[in-house]
Amino acid sequence: MAIYTPKISGSADEWAEIIAAIEAEGWALEHWSVWAHGNLMDADAYPVFRAR
C-alpha cells in the first residue's frame, strides 16, 4: 500500500484546500498522525493519505 504524508502548514481553511487538491490527484485521507514534542501543548498533526 502506498502512503503519502505531506507536511502542511497554514490556516485550517488552507488545509482544506490542500487536502482537496491531494485527494483530486487520487489519494484518500486515511487518518491523522500526531507527534508530541514532550507535551501535548507542543504537538504536530500530519495527514496520512493512501493511494486509491
N, C-alpha and C positions, 0 to 999 in steps of 0.2 A: 504494500500500500504506500503510495506516495503522499508525503505530507509537506506542508509549507507553513512556516511560522515567521511572518514578517514583523519587524519592529515598527510599530505605528506610534506617532506622536500627534499632538494637537487636540482640538476640542472634540467632544462627543459627536457633534454634527459632522465634523471632518472624518471621524472614524466610520460613520455610517456610509458616507460616500466612498471611502476607500474599500470597505468590506464589500459593498455592492459591486464595485469595479472588479475586485478579485473574483467574486462569485460569477460575474459575467464572463470571465475567462475560463470557466469550467471547474472552479474549486468550490467546495462546500464547507461552510464553517462547521467544524466538528465539535470543538469545545474551547474553553479558555484555560490557559495555564497561568498560575500566579506564583511569583517568586518573591519572597520577603527577604529584605536586607537586614536581618536581625530582629525586626519587629514589624507588625502589620501596618504601622503608620508609614512605613517606608517600603512599599511594595510595587512591583511592576506586573502588569497583566498583558499576556500575549495571546492573540487569537491563533488557534491551530486549525488549519484547513486540510482537507483530504481531497485528492483528485476524484472527480466524478467518473 
